[in-house]
Amino acid sequence: MSFNELGLSPHILRAVKELGYEQATPIQQQAIPAILAGQDVLGGAQTGTGKTAGFTLPMLHRLLANHGRGGRRQVRALVLTPTRELAAQVGESIVKYAHHLPFRTLVAYGGVSIKPNLDAIKLGIDILVATPGRLLDLLTQGALTLSALEVLVLDEADRMLDMGFITDIRRIMKALPEERQTLLFSATFSDDIKALADDLLKTPTLIEVSPTNSTAEQVNQRIIKVDRERKRELLSHMIGRNNWQRVLVFVRTKQIADRLAEQMVKDGLDTVAIHGDKTQGARNRALADFREGKVRVLVATDIAARGLDIDDLPHVINFELPQVAEDYIHRIGRTGRAGRGGEAISLVSLDEHDQLKAIEALIGLSIPSEIQEGYEPSGKPTRQTLPGNKQLQSPSRERGHANARHNSGKNSAGKGQSAKPAGKRPAKGSGSKPAAPARKKEVRGEDTGFAPLRRLPKAQRDDYQDNSNEE
């Protein structure tokens, strides 16, 4: 179905044509007529299906019908997103679709100065795209009123709940008029999402373009079994050997993101990490460099990568499986977007067996697994983790570890056995004092995934450098 058949304004159709859009996607075909009719919508769709245009185009059409009525510009449409990156991308899309319309759009999120937001609001805005935290800041300061709101969109509502925004969302709802159109979009329909929809939506139209909790059909999924300590080595090997030019790698924690990026740079791969501790400016620069091909590998945590819309992203790598099975769907949805093919590879170690089972149960699919020659798993738990992802305490060392000898002596004495005192060091002058116990080295259960850095052979590093410069 073409966009010309959907009843949209000629000004909107002109922008759509200029963007090269021809045929509406399935979610657009279903959502646009329902939203134009003023209905509340509960939409279930994976990322990359065109849902942003699916709610934005009819929203703009409805705003245009009443434009110019009343006095000062006030916020008439609000789009809530879970992350800064998604807010920026949705805002950018709205500006493109509204290119020939007389609307002012503001994108507001935390991590940057609030002053530009305040200045824009004083001039008057029609459409606000915001994260919950920054929106509450604006409301609390009295800089913004939402009494004239006509349309509310909750984009990626499941992620907002996962990130703990439910309290913020309910506070925001109290500032909204009762009479409004509400559109809620989610990649998954958990019980919490259904409960939220019951509270916010009035007799909504349900739109699902793919089965609940399914993964995109155009994404080729596979598992590579490997020991946790060799994951980094295998990852660098695959990128270099296959000459992959754009790879998104997911990890669980900020610390591992930084450490992995640092080690892959030493492997000769241009790599950068993004996570919540990075400034918004640094995150924006990293994403821009990745999009432009200046950076070959982007290492990201789930929160930082949520909503990333990157054209032609052929490879997503799960360096670690997510703790929450639904996050797997969101991760691999970064590739295979808008009908393009893509590949999602998960590097799975023995201690991640439970997470893999949970993911396969959720998506209703047994993911094909393989073993890479030269990286065969040992079948043993890692040094720092046991099956079930339990953390091991720092082991006692038999070779001259002061704490081990000291503790051993205390335990033995408690059983009535003689114990050798820990070695003493003569002090200056008369008498002596016991040596200070050696500091116990902290072992972080989460900071695992690769052995201490062993730089690859020079020939392989040179290959990586050469490949990265190829057009």
N, C-alpha and C positions, 0 to 999 in steps of 0.2 A: 504494500500500500504506500502511495506517495504522500508527502506532507500536504500537497494541495488538496487532498481528499478529506483532511481532518478538520476543516473549518477554522483555520487560524487566520489572523490578520495578515493582509498583504505585506505590511512592514516586517512582520516576523518571518514570513515566507521568503522575503528578499534576503534577510540575514542568513537564513538556513541555506538558501541556494548559494550564497557567497562563500559559505563554509564548506560547500561541496557535498552537503547531505542530499540524498535522493530518496531512498526508501526508508520509511520508519521501521524501527525495530519492533519486535513483539510487545515489549512493555510500553513503548510509545503508542502503538496502535490501540492498546487497551486503556492506558492511563489518560491520554490526552482528551478523549471524548468525555470520560467520567469527570475529570477536573473542570472542563469547560461547562459541564452541566451543574457545577457547584457542589458535587458530592464529596464527602470525606472519603479518603482512600487509604487502604492498608495494602501496601505493595511489598511483595517478596521477590527480590531479584538479586542475582549475583552482581558483583562489580563488573564493569565493562559491558553492560547490556544496554547502556544508553538511558539509564533512569534519570540522570540529571536533566537532560533535555526533556525527558518524559514529564517531569513536574514543572520545569521552568517555562517551557513554551506556553502551555495553557495558563499558567500563573500570570505571565506577562500579558496575555490576551485579556484576561479578566481585569487586571489593573488598568489597562488602557481604556476599557469601557467607561470607567469612572474617573479618569484622570482630569485634573483641573477643577474638580468640585471642591468647595471649601476654601479655606485660607492657606495658612502656612503648611509647607510640606511636612508630613508626619510619616512614620514608618507604617506602611500598609502591608508589607510582606516580610516575614521573618523566617530565615532558614537556619536551623540549629545543626551544628556538626560536632563530632567528638574531638577532632584534632585541628590544629592550626593549618597543617598542610591541606587537609580536605576543605577547610573554609576558604583558603586562598584559591584552590582549584574551582570550587563551585562559584565563587565570586567572579573569577575570570570567565567562566562559561556564561554566567548571566550577562556580563558586560558585552560579550560577543553576540549573544542572542538578542539583546536589547539595543544593538548598535544604531538602529533607525528609530528608536523610541525615546521619548523625553523623560527618562527615569534616571535618578541618581542612586547609585548602589554603594554601600559601605561594607567593607569586610573588617571585622573586629575580632581580634584574638589576643591572648596574653603573651608575655615574653617580650613585648615591645612597648614603647611609650603610649600612654593612653591619650595624650594631648591631641594628636591628629584625629582620633576618633571624636573627641569633644568638639574640635573645630568643624568637622564635617557635619556633625549633628546640628550645630548652630546654624549652618547654611541650609539645612533641611535635606532629608533623605527619604527615598521611597521604599527601598529594599535594603534590608540588613541581613548579612550573613555573619554568624557569630558562633563562637564556642560558649558553652554555658558559663564558665567562670568570668570571662570578660563582659558578657551581657549582664550578669549580676552586679559587677562593678559599676557599670553605667547606670543601672537602675538604682543601686544604693546611693550613688552620688546625686541622684535626681537629674541627671543629664538627659534622660530619655524617658519618654512615656510611650506606652504601647496601646493606648485606648482606641486608636484608629485602625488597629490591625485587622486585616481582612483574611489573610492567608498565613497559616503556620505550617512549616515543613520540618519534620524531624528526619534528618538523613542519617542512615546507618545507626538507627536507634539501638540495635543490639550492642554495638560497640560502646555507645554512651552508657548503657546499663553495666556492661562489663567494667568500664572505667570508674564506676561509682558515682555517676552523675544523676542518679534518680532523685536524690534530695534537691539538687539544684534545679532539675527540670520541674519538680512540683512547686518550688518557690517561684519560678518563672511563670508557671501557669496562672498563679494568683494575680499576676500583673496584666493578664490578657483578657480581652472582652469575651463574654460568654458566646456571643454570636460571631462565629468565624468559621472558615473552612480549614480543616486539619488534614494534612497528608503525612503519613508515617511510612517510611521505607526501611526495610531490614533485610539482610542477607539470610537470616535464620529466624524462625518463629519459635522461640522458647516460651515456656509458661509465663515468664516475666514479661516478655514482649506482648503476649496476648492480654495479660492483666493491664499493662499500660495502655494498650489500644482500647480496651473496654472503658478506661477512665477518660480518655481524651477524644475518642472518635464517636460520632453519632451515626448510627446505621451505615457503616462504611461499605464501600465497594471493595471486595477482595480481589486483588490482582496478583497472580503468581505465574511467572513465565518459565519457571523451572521447578522441579520438585523440591520441597523443603529439605534443607541440609544436603543438597547435592552439590557436586563440583562441576565446573564448566566442562562440557563434553570435548571441547577442542583442546583441552590441556592434557598432554601426555604425562601421566604420573608414573614414577618408578622409585623404588627403594634400592639403595646401595648399602649393604651391610659392611661395617668397618669398625675397628676398635676406636674408641673415643680419642685416644692419644694421637691417632693418625689421620683424623678428619681434616685438619688444616693442610697437611701434606697432600692428601688426596684431592682436596678442593683446588689447590693451586695447580696440581698436575692436570686435572681435567680442563681447567680454564686455558692453560697454556697449550696442552696437546690438541684441543679442539678449536683453538683460536677464537674463543667466545669473546665478543667485544662489549657486551652489556649484560651484566649479571647482578641480580638482586639477591643478597644472602641474608637469611633471617637467623637471629640468635635470641636467646631468652633475656640476657641481662646487658646492662650498659657496660660493665667491666669487660665482658667477653667481646662485645662489639669493638671496643677500643683496642683490646689486645689482638684480636684477630686481624683487624685492619692494619695494625702496625706490623704484624708478622708477614702479611701478604705483600705489603710494600717492600719488605726485605726480600721477598721471593721475586721481586721484579714486576709486580702487578700494581698499577695505579689504583689505589683503593682508598675509600673514605668511609667513616662511620657516622651515622646519625642516631641520636637517642635523646631522651628527655633532658639530659644535663647539658646538651649543646645549646648555645644561644640560638634564638630564632634566625638571626642573621647567618650564623654558621650553617644551620640546617638548610636555609634557602640557597646558600652558595653551593653546598654539597649537592643538592638536588639539581640545581641548574647545571653544574659541571657534569653530572651524570647524564642528564638529558642531552647535553651538547656533545657528549663523547669524550670530554676531557678526562673523565674518570671512568675506568673500566668496570670496577666492582664497587657496589654500594652495600655496606653492611648495616643492617637496621634491626632495631627492636620492634616488637609488634605495634606499640603505641606510636612510635615515630613514623612507621611506614603505612599506618592505616590511611586509606584513601588516596594513596599515591597513584596518580594517573600518568603513566609513562608510555608514550607511543612506542610500538615495536620493541617490547621487552620480551625476548625469546626464552630467557632462562631465569627461573626462581629456584634457589637452593635453600632447603631447610638444613642449616648446619646443625641445629638441634630441633627436635620435635617440640611443638608447644605443649605447655602443661594443660591448657584447655583445648579440647578437641576441635571446637568451633573455630578457633583461630587458624587451624590448618586451611579451612575453606577460604578465609579472608586472605591468607598469605598467597595461596596459589592463584587466587583471583587477580593478582597483579599481572599475570601473563595470560595469553589467550583472550585478550580483550577485543571487543567489537568484531568478533568473527575471525580474528587472526589465530593462528596456531601458536602453541607455546609448550614449554617443557618444565615440569616441576619435579626436582630430584631431592629426595630426603636422604641424608647420611645418617644411618641408624645404627647405634651401638647396642650392646647387649642390655644395658641398664634402661633402655628406652622402650622395651618390649611392651610394657603396659600402656604407654602413650600411643603406640602404634595400633594396638588392639582397639583402643577407644576411638581412634580416628576411623579405622576401617568399619567399626560398628556404626558410627555416625553417618558415614557416606554410603554405607551399604555396598562396599566394594573391597575386594582383596587386591591390594596394590602389588603389582609384580615386583619381585625383588631379585637382585643379582649381586655378584661379588666381582670386584675388579681385580684382575691379575696383578699380583705384587702387593695387594692391600687386603689379603685374606684375613678375616677376623680370627683372633686366637681362641675365642669361645670362653674367655675368662673375664670376670669383672675387672674394671679399671682399677688403677692404684688408689684412686680417691673416692670411688663410688661402689656401692653394692647394688645388686638388683633391687628395684624399688626406689632407686635414687636416694638412698639413705647416706648420710654423710659419715665418713670414717673419722674417728679421732686421730690426732697426730700420733703415729706409732712410736713406741719406745725404741731407742737405738742402742744396740749392744756396744757399739764402738765409742767409748769415752763420752757419752752424752751425760752431762752433769745431772740434769733432771731425772733421767732414767735411773742413775745410780742412787740418787738421793731418795727417790720414791721407793725404789726397791728395798733400800735399807729400812725405811719406815715400816713398810708392809711386813718385812721379815721379822722385825723386832716385835711387831704386834702379835706374832704367832709364837713368840718365845724363842725364836731362833736367833743365833748371833748374826750380826751383819757387819760387813766391812764399812768403816766410815768412809765418806767421800774424801777424795784426795784433798790435802790441805796445802796451802801455799804460805811459806813463812812471811810474816809481816815485818816491816822495818822496825827496828828497836826490839824491845823485849816482848815476849808473847807472840801470839799469832791469832789471826781471825780466819774463819772459814771463807773459802772462795765464794763469790757471788754466783748463784745458779745461772746457767746459760739461759738465754731467752728462748722460750719455746716458739718454734716457728708455726705460724698460723696456717692451717690448711683450710682453704675455702672450698666447700663442696660444690658451689655453683661455678667456680672459676676453673672449670675443666674443659677438655675438648681437644687439647693438643699437647704433645710432649714439649719439654723445653726446646726452644727453637734450634732446629738443625737446618742450616741453610742448604738449599738444594745445590746440586753440582753446578759449577759455573756454566757448563754447556746448556743446562736446562734454563738457568736464569737468563742467559743470552737469548735463548729461543723466545722466552716470554717477552723480553724487551723488544725483540724484532717483531713479534706478532702484534704487539700493542701499537706499533707504528704503521701497520698495514692499513690500507684504505678498505 
